[in-house]
Amino acid sequence: MNSKSKRNIEKEIVECLIDNNYGMTILGIANKIGVSRNTIYRYIGILEGKNEVFKRQVGSYKLYYSKEARLISRKIILSFYKGLLIALNDEIQLNPIRFKVLGKKIARYLDIPFEIEDYQKLVNTDESIKLNDLKLFSSLQPYFSLLHDKITLKKIIKSQDGKRVIVDFVDSDLLEEELPYIYHFYIISGIVEAKFAQFFDMKVKCDVLDYKTLKEDKENYIRISLELP
């Protein structure tokens, strides 16, 4: 019996998901433990049948979680984060640009599944890079739903040349009356720019264009643009 046949793949998958309790894709799990996606598909189905893992749909992706994951209350985390945004604004008096810089620094340490294969399809094409596939923003969904997974992608507008896309997200817990909460999205835009630079040495521009809070309208939204070179 060789060493591969001795591996307990089910146990490795569960331990991997426990260590990454924000959820992982099939591809992310496969890369993490060093087996094929087909192998993960086979064993993840077994684990779902045993009720040891569960999945959630996030954008166009399925994220898998362990039933044993030790999750801190989302409400506690979100309340702490809101307080942090207000404290940064009050004490340091950061402007949107500075929050974006913070996002770029945070990106060095942030480990969220980043579906490289979808981006490679855009990067490796013989034609000029264009945002001709809406999977791009679906791939970025885990970043925009960071700390508040209720946020929903509602509307997408593409430019005629296909290089720029504008997206409206709605139903965010960070679009309440307090203005400092808006700075979360500047942080995320910095993270997105940094991740493109990290994986593809590509300088993209991600900006907050507009927003409405609950105080201004019954339906809050945040409008984000992403532009490729």
Order of alpha helices (4+ residues) and beta strands (2+ residues): alpha-alpha-alpha-alpha-beta-beta-alpha-alpha-alpha-alpha-beta-beta-alpha-beta-beta
